[in-house]
Amino acid sequence: MNLLLDIGNTRLKALWWEAIEQPIAAAAAVQALHHQGQPAAGLAGIDGPRPRRIAIAQVLGPAAEAALAEACRARGWPAPQFARSGEHWRGLRNGYAEPARLGVDRWLALMAVWARHPGEPALVALAGTALTLDAVDRSGQHLGGFIAPGLWTARQALLGATRFPVGE
């Protein structure tokens, strides 16, 4: 089995998948864990067999990547492959002057939509710690997007900046 990991700012999502060519609907259920800022330690909470291959998308930066690679090695797992935001993919073109600055989660979502609906304009929204919105035109050009606080993040900021108690 292959292990796919999506590591965001607050949660680690794990999916066991037999083959990349297999439809996602045929894969096992997603396991989601809060990682408390320590995604490498969160790997201990993942149930399943020794993975044949590990693919990771993570938005926490190089230090987290190194810690995740070491945690995989310590568990006797193969070295993980890390997804990166690219300049282009199958006709989809990253709109950022520095492609690596587009979050890999956003790039992968754009790739997924483009793979399913090539040649169609799209608006792609992701909602987690942050809310993002990205647009792609018919030619595959990423037109940019925006990032804003997600609902939980916005609520925490509002409560921290006001005198209102929770629940009012």
C-alpha positions, 0 to 999 in steps of 0.5 A: 500500500502507498501512503499519501499524506496531506499536512496542513497548519493544524492537521495531518490527513493520511490516506492508504492507496493501493495504486496511483491509477486507482480512483480515489473513491476506491481508496480507504478512508482518510484518517485525520489527526491534529498534529499540535504543530508537530506533524512528524510526531503525528506520524505515530498516530497513523494506523496501517501496514508498512507503506511501499511508497510515501507521498507528502504534500505539506505547507510548513516548510523545510524544517518540517520536511526534514523532520518528516523524512527523519520520522519516516526513516525512524519508523522503518518506512521508505524515504518520502517523496515531497510534492512541490509547486511547479511552473507548469503541468500538462498545460496548466501554468502557475501564475506566480513569478516564483512558482514555489511561493504558491502553496503546494496544497493550492497547486495540487488542487489546481492540478486536480481540477485541470486534470479532470476538466482540461480546457475549462476555466475554473475557480478553486476554493480550499477551506481550512486554517486559511481560505484560498481561492484561485482562478484558471482560464481556458488556456490553463493560465493560473490567474492568481488568487487570494488567501484569507483566514479560515473560519476558525482562524478568523473567529480566534482572531476576533475573540482575541481582539475583542472583549466579548466572551465566547458564546455571545 
